[in-house]
Amino acid sequence: MNVGMPLTHGVEPSADGLRAARGLIVESLRQWSIDDRAANSALDIANELMSNAVQHGRPPIAVRVELDRINGTITVVVSDGSTAPARPLPYRAGLSERGLGLRIVAQLSSTWGQRPDGEGKSVWATVASTRNRPAAWDR
């Protein structure tokens, strides 16, 4: 994989921590010249996975976003300290107040999954993208 400048960031399990992580992701996607559709999808996926890690996982929580320049894919990986597998919660349209997180991830990504990671797990999702213009390292 020919990865362009991956972003890895520890996530503080708070509203401010999630906001700070989202800001770094937005800036990285902008620097990588990712098209708006893919950037928005990657940001929404990261937000859902980080929020799930805060609500259902355990610290430490980290997010990694990487661009495969050859395949044109963005991969978002969120790891946390819980070994409990991520799973979609039951959801009934019009009745459930929660349970859309992993369903949203599945809809926005081309593929997603999870794997054991040390003392916890990593949940990942991949988004196809195009680049609006060459990034600095392409010139």
N, CA, C and O atoms as a GROMACS GRO file, in nm:
protein
  556
    1MET      N    1   0.084  -0.117   0.000
    1MET     CA    2   0.000   0.000   0.000
    1MET      C    3   0.089   0.123   0.000
    1MET      O    4   0.181   0.132   0.081
    2ASN      N    5   0.064   0.215  -0.087
    2ASN     CA    6   0.138   0.340  -0.095
    2ASN      C    7   0.058   0.445  -0.018
    2ASN      O    8  -0.028   0.513  -0.076
    3VAL      N    9   0.085   0.458   0.110
    3VAL     CA   10   0.004   0.540   0.198
    3VAL      C   11   0.059   0.681   0.203
    3VAL      O   12   0.180   0.701   0.216
    4GLY      N   13  -0.029   0.779   0.192
    4GLY     CA   14   0.010   0.918   0.201
    4GLY      C   15  -0.015   0.973   0.339
    4GLY      O   16  -0.130   0.987   0.382
    5MET      N   17   0.092   1.004   0.409
    5MET     CA   18   0.086   1.078   0.534
    5MET      C   19  -0.028   1.033   0.626
    5MET      O   20  -0.123   1.110   0.645
    6PRO      N   21  -0.023   0.914   0.682
    6PRO     CA   22  -0.133   0.872   0.770
    6PRO      C   23  -0.142   0.961   0.894
    6PRO      O   24  -0.041   1.010   0.944
    7LEU      N   25  -0.263   0.979   0.942
    7LEU     CA   26  -0.290   1.053   1.063
    7LEU      C   27  -0.322   0.952   1.173
    7LEU      O   28  -0.410   0.868   1.155
    8THR      N   29  -0.253   0.959   1.285
    8THR     CA   30  -0.285   0.879   1.402
    8THR      C   31  -0.297   0.976   1.519
    8THR      O   32  -0.210   1.060   1.541
    9HIS      N   33  -0.407   0.963   1.594
    9HIS     CA   34  -0.433   1.057   1.702
    9HIS      C   35  -0.503   0.988   1.817
    9HIS      O   36  -0.601   0.915   1.796
   10GLY      N   37  -0.454   1.010   1.939
   10GLY     CA   38  -0.522   0.963   2.058
   10GLY      C   39  -0.650   1.044   2.077
   10GLY      O   40  -0.651   1.165   2.052
   11VAL      N   41  -0.756   0.978   2.119
   11VAL     CA   42  -0.886   1.044   2.134
   11VAL      C   43  -0.922   1.050   2.282
   11VAL      O   44  -0.937   0.946   2.347
   12GLU      N   45  -0.936   1.170   2.333
   12GLU     CA   46  -0.984   1.190   2.469
   12GLU      C   47  -1.133   1.156   2.471
   12GLU      O   48  -1.208   1.210   2.390
   13PRO      N   49  -1.178   1.068   2.562
   13PRO     CA   50  -1.319   1.025   2.562
   13PRO      C   51  -1.414   1.131   2.619
   13PRO      O   52  -1.474   1.112   2.725
   14SER      N   53  -1.426   1.241   2.547
   14SER     CA   54  -1.514   1.352   2.588
   14SER      C   55  -1.561   1.423   2.462
   14SER      O   56  -1.510   1.399   2.352
   15ALA      N   57  -1.660   1.511   2.478
   15ALA     CA   58  -1.708   1.588   2.363
   15ALA      C   59  -1.595   1.671   2.303
   15ALA      O   60  -1.582   1.679   2.181
   16ASP      N   61  -1.513   1.734   2.389
   16ASP     CA   62  -1.401   1.814   2.339
   16ASP      C   63  -1.297   1.727   2.269
   16ASP      O   64  -1.240   1.769   2.168
   17GLY      N   65  -1.273   1.607   2.321
   17GLY     CA   66  -1.178   1.516   2.259
   17GLY      C   67  -1.224   1.471   2.122
   17GLY      O   68  -1.144   1.464   2.028
   18LEU      N   69  -1.353   1.440   2.110
   18LEU     CA   70  -1.408   1.400   1.980
   18LEU      C   71  -1.402   1.517   1.881
   18LEU      O   72  -1.369   1.498   1.764
   19ARG      N   73  -1.433   1.636   1.928
   19ARG     CA   74  -1.429   1.755   1.841
   19ARG      C   75  -1.287   1.780   1.791
   19ARG      O   76  -1.267   1.810   1.673
   20ALA      N   77  -1.189   1.767   1.878
   20ALA     CA   78  -1.049   1.789   1.839
   20ALA      C   79  -1.006   1.685   1.735
   20ALA      O   80  -0.940   1.720   1.637
   21ALA      N   81  -1.042   1.559   1.756
   21ALA     CA   82  -1.006   1.454   1.660
   21ALA      C   83  -1.072   1.479   1.525
   21ALA      O   84  -1.007   1.465   1.421
   22ARG      N   85  -1.199   1.518   1.526
   22ARG     CA   86  -1.267   1.548   1.398
   22ARG      C   87  -1.197   1.661   1.325
   22ARG      O   88  -1.182   1.656   1.203
   23GLY      N   89  -1.155   1.764   1.398
   23GLY     CA   90  -1.085   1.877   1.336
   23GLY      C   91  -0.956   1.834   1.267
   23GLY      O   92  -0.926   1.879   1.156
   24LEU      N   93  -0.880   1.746   1.332
   24LEU     CA   94  -0.756   1.696   1.270
   24LEU      C   95  -0.786   1.612   1.146
   24LEU      O   96  -0.713   1.619   1.047
   25ILE      N   97  -0.893   1.534   1.151
   25ILE     CA   98  -0.931   1.452   1.035
   25ILE      C   99  -0.971   1.541   0.919
   25ILE      O  100  -0.928   1.518   0.806
   26VAL      N  101  -1.052   1.642   0.945
   26VAL     CA  102  -1.094   1.735   0.839
   26VAL      C  103  -0.972   1.798   0.774
   26VAL      O  104  -0.964   1.805   0.651
   27GLU      N  105  -0.878   1.844   0.854
   27GLU     CA  106  -0.759   1.910   0.800
   27GLU      C  107  -0.675   1.812   0.717
   27GLU      O  108  -0.625   1.850   0.611
   28SER      N  109  -0.659   1.690   0.763
   28SER     CA  110  -0.582   1.591   0.686
   28SER      C  111  -0.648   1.561   0.553
   28SER      O  112  -0.581   1.558   0.450
   29LEU      N  113  -0.779   1.540   0.553
   29LEU     CA  114  -0.850   1.512   0.427
   29LEU      C  115  -0.839   1.629   0.330
   29LEU      O  116  -0.827   1.609   0.210
   30ARG      N  117  -0.844   1.751   0.383
   30ARG     CA  118  -0.828   1.869   0.299
   30ARG      C  119  -0.688   1.874   0.240
   30ARG      O  120  -0.673   1.901   0.120
   31GLN      N  121  -0.585   1.847   0.322
   31GLN     CA  122  -0.447   1.849   0.272
   31GLN      C  123  -0.425   1.739   0.169
   31GLN      O  124  -0.344   1.756   0.078
   32TRP      N  125  -0.495   1.629   0.182
   32TRP     CA  126  -0.481   1.518   0.087
   32TRP      C  127  -0.562   1.541  -0.040
   32TRP      O  128  -0.556   1.460  -0.133
   33SER      N  129  -0.639   1.651  -0.046
   33SER     CA  130  -0.719   1.687  -0.164
   33SER      C  131  -0.825   1.583  -0.197
   33SER      O  132  -0.847   1.550  -0.314
   34ILE      N  133  -0.891   1.531  -0.096
   34ILE     CA  134  -0.994   1.430  -0.114
   34ILE      C  135  -1.124   1.497  -0.158
   34ILE      O  136  -1.158   1.605  -0.109
   35ASP      N  137  -1.196   1.434  -0.250
   35ASP     CA  138  -1.322   1.488  -0.297
   35ASP      C  139  -1.421   1.498  -0.180
   35ASP      O  140  -1.412   1.422  -0.083
   36ASP      N  141  -1.515   1.591  -0.191
   36ASP     CA  142  -1.607   1.620  -0.080
   36ASP      C  143  -1.689   1.500  -0.037
   36ASP      O  144  -1.706   1.478   0.083
   37ARG      N  145  -1.740   1.422  -0.132
   37ARG     CA  146  -1.824   1.307  -0.096
   37ARG      C  147  -1.747   1.208  -0.010
   37ARG      O  148  -1.795   1.164   0.094
   38ALA      N  149  -1.628   1.174  -0.055
   38ALA     CA  150  -1.546   1.077   0.019
   38ALA      C  151  -1.500   1.135   0.153
   38ALA      O  152  -1.499   1.065   0.253
   39ALA      N  153  -1.462   1.263   0.154
   39ALA     CA  154  -1.418   1.326   0.279
   39ALA      C  155  -1.531   1.328   0.381
   39ALA      O  156  -1.509   1.298   0.498
   40ASN      N  157  -1.652   1.364   0.338
   40ASN     CA  158  -1.765   1.366   0.429
   40ASN      C  159  -1.797   1.226   0.481
   40ASN      O  160  -1.826   1.208   0.599
   41SER      N  161  -1.790   1.126   0.392
   41SER     CA  162  -1.814   0.988   0.435
   41SER      C  163  -1.710   0.944   0.536
   41SER      O  164  -1.744   0.885   0.639
   42ALA      N  165  -1.582   0.971   0.508
   42ALA     CA  166  -1.476   0.932   0.600
   42ALA      C  167  -1.491   1.001   0.735
   42ALA      O  168  -1.470   0.939   0.839
   43LEU      N  169  -1.528   1.128   0.734
   43LEU     CA  170  -1.547   1.202   0.859
   43LEU      C  171  -1.665   1.145   0.937
   43LEU      O  172  -1.656   1.127   1.059
   44ASP      N  173  -1.776   1.118   0.869
   44ASP     CA  174  -1.893   1.060   0.937
   44ASP      C  175  -1.860   0.923   0.995
   44ASP      O  176  -1.901   0.891   1.107
   45ILE      N  177  -1.786   0.842   0.920
   45ILE     CA  178  -1.745   0.709   0.969
   45ILE      C  179  -1.657   0.725   1.093
   45ILE      O  180  -1.679   0.658   1.194
   46ALA      N  181  -1.557   0.813   1.085
   46ALA     CA  182  -1.469   0.834   1.199
   46ALA      C  183  -1.548   0.879   1.320
   46ALA      O  184  -1.525   0.832   1.432
   47ASN      N  185  -1.642   0.970   1.300
   47ASN     CA  186  -1.723   1.020   1.411
   47ASN      C  187  -1.804   0.907   1.475
   47ASN      O  188  -1.809   0.896   1.597
   48GLU      N  189  -1.868   0.824   1.392
   48GLU     CA  190  -1.947   0.713   1.446
   48GLU      C  191  -1.859   0.614   1.521
   48GLU      O  192  -1.894   0.571   1.631
   49LEU      N  193  -1.745   0.577   1.462
   49LEU     CA  194  -1.659   0.478   1.527
   49LEU      C  195  -1.597   0.533   1.655
   49LEU      O  196  -1.585   0.460   1.754
   50MET      N  197  -1.556   0.661   1.655
   50MET     CA  198  -1.501   0.719   1.777
   50MET      C  199  -1.608   0.730   1.885
   50MET      O  200  -1.582   0.700   2.002
   51SER      N  201  -1.729   0.772   1.847
   51SER     CA  202  -1.838   0.782   1.944
   51SER      C  203  -1.872   0.645   2.001
   51SER      O  204  -1.895   0.633   2.121
   52ASN      N  205  -1.874   0.543   1.916
   52ASN     CA  206  -1.900   0.407   1.965
   52ASN      C  207  -1.792   0.363   2.063
   52ASN      O  208  -1.822   0.302   2.165
   53ALA      N  209  -1.666   0.395   2.033
   53ALA     CA  210  -1.556   0.357   2.123
   53ALA      C  211  -1.571   0.427   2.258
   53ALA      O  212  -1.545   0.366   2.362
   54VAL      N  213  -1.613   0.553   2.257
   54VAL     CA  214  -1.632   0.626   2.382
   54VAL      C  215  -1.749   0.566   2.461
   54VAL      O  216  -1.738   0.547   2.582
   55GLN      N  217  -1.861   0.536   2.392
   55GLN     CA  218  -1.981   0.486   2.460
   55GLN      C  219  -1.971   0.341   2.502
   55GLN      O  220  -2.016   0.304   2.610
   56HIS      N  221  -1.911   0.258   2.417
   56HIS     CA  222  -1.917   0.113   2.441
   56HIS      C  223  -1.781   0.049   2.467
   56HIS      O  224  -1.775  -0.065   2.513
   57GLY      N  225  -1.673   0.120   2.439
   57GLY     CA  226  -1.539   0.064   2.456
   57GLY      C  227  -1.474   0.113   2.584
   57GLY      O  228  -1.542   0.155   2.678
   58ARG      N  229  -1.343   0.107   2.585
   58ARG     CA  230  -1.262   0.152   2.699
   58ARG      C  231  -1.139   0.224   2.647
   58ARG      O  232  -1.089   0.192   2.539
   59PRO      N  233  -1.090   0.321   2.724
   59PRO     CA  234  -0.962   0.382   2.687
   59PRO      C  235  -0.852   0.277   2.693
   59PRO      O  236  -0.866   0.177   2.763
   60PRO      N  237  -0.743   0.298   2.621
   60PRO     CA  238  -0.716   0.413   2.536
   60PRO      C  239  -0.788   0.401   2.401
   60PRO      O  240  -0.808   0.292   2.349
   61ILE      N  241  -0.827   0.516   2.348
   61ILE     CA  242  -0.896   0.524   2.220
   61ILE      C  243  -0.806   0.602   2.124
   61ILE      O  244  -0.749   0.705   2.161
   62ALA      N  245  -0.794   0.552   2.002
   62ALA     CA  246  -0.713   0.622   1.901
   62ALA      C  247  -0.782   0.609   1.766
   62ALA      O  248  -0.855   0.513   1.740
   63VAL      N  249  -0.758   0.707   1.680
   63VAL     CA  250  -0.808   0.703   1.543
   63VAL      C  251  -0.689   0.711   1.449
   63VAL      O  252  -0.593   0.783   1.474
   64ARG      N  253  -0.698   0.635   1.341
   64ARG     CA  254  -0.597   0.640   1.235
   64ARG      C  255  -0.672   0.655   1.103
   64ARG      O  256  -0.767   0.583   1.076
   65VAL      N  257  -0.628   0.750   1.021
   65VAL     CA  258  -0.686   0.773   0.889
   65VAL      C  259  -0.570   0.768   0.791
   65VAL      O  260  -0.471   0.839   0.807
   66GLU      N  261  -0.584   0.685   0.689
   66GLU     CA  262  -0.476   0.675   0.590
   66GLU      C  263  -0.533   0.672   0.449
   66GLU      O  264  -0.644   0.624   0.425
   67LEU      N  265  -0.455   0.725   0.358
   67LEU     CA  266  -0.491   0.730   0.216
   67LEU      C  267  -0.401   0.634   0.141
   67LEU      O  268  -0.279   0.644   0.148
   68ASP      N  269  -0.462   0.543   0.068
   68ASP     CA  270  -0.388   0.456  -0.023
   68ASP      C  271  -0.389   0.528  -0.158
   68ASP      O  272  -0.490   0.531  -0.227
   69ARG      N  273  -0.275   0.585  -0.194
   69ARG     CA  274  -0.267   0.667  -0.315
   69ARG      C  275  -0.282   0.585  -0.442
   69ARG      O  276  -0.323   0.640  -0.545
   70ILE      N  277  -0.251   0.458  -0.438
   70ILE     CA  278  -0.263   0.375  -0.558
   70ILE      C  279  -0.407   0.335  -0.582
   70ILE      O  280  -0.458   0.349  -0.694
   71ASN      N  281  -0.475   0.285  -0.479
   71ASN     CA  282  -0.613   0.240  -0.494
   71ASN      C  283  -0.715   0.351  -0.475
   71ASN      O  284  -0.832   0.333  -0.506
   72GLY      N  285  -0.671   0.466  -0.426
   72GLY     CA  286  -0.763   0.577  -0.405
   72GLY      C  287  -0.862   0.552  -0.293
   72GLY      O  288  -0.976   0.598  -0.299
   73THR      N  289  -0.820   0.480  -0.190
   73THR     CA  290  -0.910   0.453  -0.079
   73THR      C  291  -0.862   0.521   0.048
   73THR      O  292  -0.742   0.542   0.069
   74ILE      N  293  -0.958   0.556   0.131
   74ILE     CA  294  -0.931   0.611   0.264
   74ILE      C  295  -0.974   0.503   0.363
   74ILE      O  296  -1.085   0.450   0.353
   75THR      N  297  -0.887   0.472   0.457
   75THR     CA  298  -0.922   0.376   0.562
   75THR      C  299  -0.921   0.448   0.696
   75THR      O  300  -0.826   0.517   0.731
   76VAL      N  301  -1.031   0.432   0.768
   76VAL     CA  302  -1.046   0.487   0.902
   76VAL      C  303  -1.040   0.370   0.999
   76VAL      O  304  -1.114   0.273   0.983
   77VAL      N  305  -0.953   0.377   1.099
   77VAL     CA  306  -0.939   0.272   1.199
   77VAL      C  307  -0.952   0.337   1.336
   77VAL      O  308  -0.879   0.431   1.368
   78VAL      N  309  -1.045   0.287   1.417
   78VAL     CA  310  -1.059   0.334   1.555
   78VAL      C  311  -1.033   0.216   1.647
   78VAL      O  312  -1.097   0.112   1.635
   79SER      N  313  -0.938   0.233   1.738
   79SER     CA  314  -0.906   0.127   1.832
   79SER      C  315  -0.943   0.171   1.973
   79SER      O  316  -0.941   0.290   2.005
   80ASP      N  317  -0.978   0.073   2.055
   80ASP     CA  318  -1.006   0.101   2.196
   80ASP      C  319  -0.960  -0.017   2.279
   80ASP      O  320  -0.920  -0.121   2.226
   81GLY      N  321  -0.966  -0.002   2.410
   81GLY     CA  322  -0.912  -0.101   2.501
   81GLY      C  323  -1.007  -0.211   2.541
   81GLY      O  324  -0.977  -0.288   2.633
   82SER      N  325  -1.122  -0.223   2.476
   82SER     CA  326  -1.218  -0.328   2.508
   82SER      C  327  -1.206  -0.441   2.406
   82SER      O  328  -1.193  -0.418   2.286
   83THR      N  329  -1.212  -0.564   2.456
   83THR     CA  330  -1.209  -0.680   2.365
   83THR      C  331  -1.349  -0.718   2.318
   83THR      O  332  -1.363  -0.804   2.230
   84ALA      N  333  -1.453  -0.657   2.375
   84ALA     CA  334  -1.590  -0.688   2.333
   84ALA      C  335  -1.608  -0.646   2.188
   84ALA      O  336  -1.576  -0.533   2.152
   85PRO      N  337  -1.660  -0.736   2.105
   85PRO     CA  338  -1.675  -0.702   1.963
   85PRO      C  339  -1.777  -0.590   1.941
   85PRO      O  340  -1.876  -0.580   2.013
   86ALA      N  341  -1.750  -0.508   1.841
   86ALA     CA  342  -1.848  -0.408   1.799
   86ALA      C  343  -1.959  -0.482   1.727
   86ALA      O  344  -1.934  -0.572   1.647
   87ARG      N  345  -2.082  -0.443   1.755
   87ARG     CA  346  -2.195  -0.509   1.690
   87ARG      C  347  -2.307  -0.409   1.673
   87ARG      O  348  -2.327  -0.321   1.757
   88PRO      N  349  -2.381  -0.423   1.564
   88PRO     CA  350  -2.496  -0.334   1.546
   88PRO      C  351  -2.599  -0.358   1.656
   88PRO      O  352  -2.629  -0.473   1.690
   89LEU      N  353  -2.652  -0.250   1.712
   89LEU     CA  354  -2.756  -0.262   1.813
   89LEU      C  355  -2.890  -0.283   1.744
   89LEU      O  356  -2.907  -0.245   1.628
   90PRO      N  357  -2.986  -0.345   1.813
   90PRO     CA  358  -3.119  -0.359   1.753
   90PRO      C  359  -3.175  -0.222   1.718
   90PRO      O  360  -3.158  -0.126   1.793
   91TYR      N  361  -3.241  -0.214   1.605
   91TYR     CA  362  -3.297  -0.086   1.561
   91TYR      C  363  -3.432  -0.110   1.496
   91TYR      O  364  -3.448  -0.196   1.410
   92ARG      N  365  -3.531  -0.031   1.540
   92ARG     CA  366  -3.664  -0.033   1.479
   92ARG      C  367  -3.699   0.109   1.439
   92ARG      O  368  -3.708   0.198   1.524
   93ALA      N  369  -3.718   0.130   1.310
   93ALA     CA  370  -3.744   0.264   1.257
   93ALA      C  371  -3.862   0.327   1.330
   93ALA      O  372  -3.967   0.265   1.349
   94GLY      N  373  -3.842   0.452   1.372
   94GLY     CA  374  -3.947   0.527   1.440
   94GLY      C  375  -3.959   0.496   1.588
   94GLY      O  376  -4.028   0.569   1.660
   95LEU      N  377  -3.894   0.391   1.636
   95LEU     CA  378  -3.905   0.353   1.776
   95LEU      C  379  -3.772   0.360   1.850
   95LEU      O  380  -3.769   0.398   1.967
   96SER      N  381  -3.664   0.325   1.783
   96SER     CA  382  -3.534   0.321   1.849
   96SER      C  383  -3.470   0.459   1.852
   96SER      O  384  -3.477   0.534   1.756
   97GLU      N  385  -3.408   0.490   1.965
   97GLU     CA  386  -3.336   0.616   1.978
   97GLU      C  387  -3.188   0.599   1.951
   97GLU      O  388  -3.116   0.698   1.934
   98ARG      N  389  -3.141   0.475   1.945
   98ARG     CA  390  -3.000   0.445   1.922
   98ARG      C  391  -2.990   0.326   1.828
   98ARG      O  392  -3.091   0.266   1.791
   99GLY      N  393  -2.868   0.293   1.790
   99GLY     CA  394  -2.847   0.172   1.713
   99GLY      C  395  -2.815   0.192   1.566
   99GLY      O  396  -2.808   0.094   1.491
  100LEU      N  397  -2.796   0.316   1.524
  100LEU     CA  398  -2.767   0.340   1.383
  100LEU      C  399  -2.618   0.344   1.351
  100LEU      O  400  -2.582   0.338   1.234
  101GLY      N  401  -2.531   0.356   1.450
  101GLY     CA  402  -2.388   0.380   1.428
  101GLY      C  403  -2.323   0.289   1.327
  101GLY      O  404  -2.273   0.337   1.225
  102LEU      N  405  -2.321   0.158   1.351
  102LEU     CA  406  -2.255   0.066   1.258
  102LEU      C  407  -2.334   0.049   1.129
  102LEU      O  408  -2.277   0.015   1.026
  103ARG      N  409  -2.464   0.072   1.133
  103ARG     CA  410  -2.542   0.070   1.010
  103ARG      C  411  -2.502   0.186   0.919
  103ARG      O  412  -2.492   0.170   0.797
  104ILE      N  413  -2.478   0.302   0.979
  104ILE     CA  414  -2.430   0.418   0.902
  104ILE      C  415  -2.293   0.388   0.844
  104ILE      O  416  -2.267   0.416   0.727
  105VAL      N  417  -2.205   0.330   0.925
  105VAL     CA  418  -2.071   0.294   0.877
  105VAL      C  419  -2.082   0.199   0.758
  105VAL      O  420  -2.012   0.217   0.658
  106ALA      N  421  -2.168   0.099   0.766
  106ALA     CA  422  -2.185   0.002   0.657
  106ALA      C  423  -2.237   0.070   0.531
  106ALA      O  424  -2.195   0.035   0.420
  107GLN      N  425  -2.326   0.168   0.545
  107GLN     CA  426  -2.382   0.237   0.429
  107GLN      C  427  -2.280   0.329   0.362
  107GLN      O  428  -2.279   0.342   0.240
  108LEU      N  429  -2.196   0.393   0.441
  108LEU     CA  430  -2.101   0.492   0.387
  108LEU      C  431  -1.971   0.431   0.336
  108LEU      O  432  -1.900   0.494   0.258
  109SER      N  433  -1.940   0.310   0.378
  109SER     CA  434  -1.811   0.249   0.342
  109SER      C  435  -1.828   0.146   0.233
  109SER      O  436  -1.938   0.094   0.210
  110SER      N  437  -1.717   0.116   0.166
  110SER     CA  438  -1.719   0.007   0.069
  110SER      C  439  -1.702  -0.126   0.141
  110SER      O  440  -1.750  -0.229   0.093
  111THR      N  441  -1.636  -0.125   0.256
  111THR     CA  442  -1.622  -0.243   0.340
  111THR      C  443  -1.583  -0.198   0.481
  111THR      O  444  -1.523  -0.092   0.499
  112TRP      N  445  -1.618  -0.279   0.579
  112TRP     CA  446  -1.579  -0.249   0.716
  112TRP      C  447  -1.564  -0.380   0.793
  112TRP      O  448  -1.612  -0.484   0.749
  113GLY      N  449  -1.496  -0.373   0.905
  113GLY     CA  450  -1.478  -0.493   0.986
  113GLY      C  451  -1.409  -0.458   1.116
  113GLY      O  452  -1.398  -0.341   1.154
  114GLN      N  453  -1.363  -0.562   1.186
  114GLN     CA  454  -1.294  -0.542   1.312
  114GLN      C  455  -1.194  -0.654   1.332
  114GLN      O  456  -1.204  -0.761   1.273
  115ARG      N  457  -1.097  -0.627   1.418
  115ARG     CA  458  -0.994  -0.727   1.446
  115ARG      C  459  -0.944  -0.705   1.588
  115ARG      O  460  -0.944  -0.593   1.639
  116PRO      N  461  -0.899  -0.814   1.653
  116PRO     CA  462  -0.834  -0.796   1.783
  116PRO      C  463  -0.709  -0.711   1.765
  116PRO      O  464  -0.642  -0.718   1.662
  117ASP      N  465  -0.679  -0.631   1.866
  117ASP     CA  466  -0.565  -0.541   1.856
  117ASP      C  467  -0.504  -0.527   1.995
  117ASP      O  468  -0.548  -0.446   2.076
  118GLY      N  469  -0.401  -0.608   2.022
  118GLY     CA  470  -0.337  -0.604   2.154
  118GLY      C  471  -0.436  -0.640   2.263
  118GLY      O  472  -0.492  -0.749   2.263
  119GLU      N  473  -0.456  -0.547   2.356
  119GLU     CA  474  -0.548  -0.567   2.468
  119GLU      C  475  -0.691  -0.524   2.436
  119GLU      O  476  -0.777  -0.526   2.523
  120GLY      N  477  -0.717  -0.486   2.311
  120GLY     CA  478  -0.850  -0.436   2.274
  120GLY      C  479  -0.887  -0.480   2.133
  120GLY      O  480  -0.862  -0.593   2.092
  121LYS      N  481  -0.947  -0.388   2.060
  121LYS     CA  482  -0.989  -0.417   1.924
  121LYS      C  483  -0.973  -0.292   1.838
  121LYS      O  484  -0.961  -0.181   1.889
  122SER      N  485  -0.974  -0.314   1.707
  122SER     CA  486  -0.979  -0.205   1.609
  122SER      C  487  -1.096  -0.230   1.517
  122SER      O  488  -1.115  -0.341   1.468
  123VAL      N  489  -1.174  -0.126   1.495
  123VAL     CA  490  -1.285  -0.131   1.399
  123VAL      C  491  -1.243  -0.040   1.284
  123VAL      O  492  -1.201   0.073   1.307
  124TRP      N  493  -1.256  -0.090   1.161
  124TRP     CA  494  -1.206  -0.016   1.045
  124TRP      C  495  -1.313  -0.010   0.936
  124TRP      O  496  -1.403  -0.093   0.930
  125ALA      N  497  -1.300   0.090   0.851
  125ALA     CA  498  -1.388   0.104   0.735
  125ALA      C  499  -1.310   0.172   0.623
  125ALA      O  500  -1.222   0.254   0.648
  126THR      N  501  -1.342   0.135   0.500
  126THR     CA  502  -1.274   0.188   0.382
  126THR      C  503  -1.373   0.262   0.294
  126THR      O  504  -1.487   0.218   0.275
  127VAL      N  505  -1.328   0.375   0.240
  127VAL     CA  506  -1.410   0.459   0.152
  127VAL      C  507  -1.332   0.482   0.023
  127VAL      O  508  -1.214   0.515   0.027
  128ALA      N  509  -1.398   0.464  -0.092
  128ALA     CA  510  -1.336   0.496  -0.221
  128ALA      C  511  -1.334   0.649  -0.236
  128ALA      O  512  -1.427   0.717  -0.193
  129SER      N  513  -1.228   0.700  -0.298
  129SER     CA  514  -1.218   0.846  -0.314
  129SER      C  515  -1.154   0.881  -0.447
  129SER      O  516  -1.097   0.796  -0.516
  130THR      N  517  -1.165   1.007  -0.479
  130THR     CA  518  -1.088   1.066  -0.587
  130THR      C  519  -1.019   1.188  -0.527
  130THR      O  520  -1.059   1.237  -0.421
  131ARG      N  521  -0.919   1.236  -0.593
  131ARG     CA  522  -0.846   1.352  -0.542
  131ARG      C  523  -0.880   1.472  -0.629
  131ARG      O  524  -0.880   1.462  -0.752
  132ASN      N  525  -0.910   1.585  -0.566
  132ASN     CA  526  -0.945   1.708  -0.638
  132ASN      C  527  -0.825   1.767  -0.712
  132ASN      O  528  -0.841   1.827  -0.818
  133ARG      N  529  -0.708   1.749  -0.656
  133ARG     CA  530  -0.584   1.802  -0.713
  133ARG      C  531  -0.470   1.723  -0.652
  133ARG      O  532  -0.491   1.657  -0.550
  134PRO      N  533  -0.352   1.727  -0.708
  134PRO     CA  534  -0.239   1.655  -0.648
  134PRO      C  535  -0.207   1.712  -0.509
  134PRO      O  536  -0.216   1.833  -0.486
  135ALA      N  537  -0.171   1.625  -0.420
  135ALA     CA  538  -0.127   1.668  -0.287
  135ALA      C  539   0.020   1.709  -0.296
  135ALA      O  540   0.087   1.680  -0.396
  136ALA      N  541   0.069   1.775  -0.193
  136ALA     CA  542   0.206   1.829  -0.195
  136ALA      C  543   0.309   1.723  -0.226
  136ALA      O  544   0.406   1.751  -0.296
  137TRP      N  545   0.292   1.601  -0.175
  137TRP     CA  546   0.395   1.498  -0.196
  137TRP      C  547   0.390   1.439  -0.338
  137TRP      O  548   0.480   1.364  -0.376
  138ASP      N  549   0.285   1.470  -0.416
  138ASP     CA  550   0.273   1.421  -0.554
  138ASP      C  551   0.350   1.510  -0.652
  138ASP      O  552   0.375   1.468  -0.764
  139ARG      N  553   0.385   1.628  -0.612
  139ARG     CA  554   0.446   1.724  -0.705
  139ARG      C  555   0.593   1.704  -0.715
  139ARG      O  556   0.660   1.777  -0.789
   0.00000   0.00000   0.00000
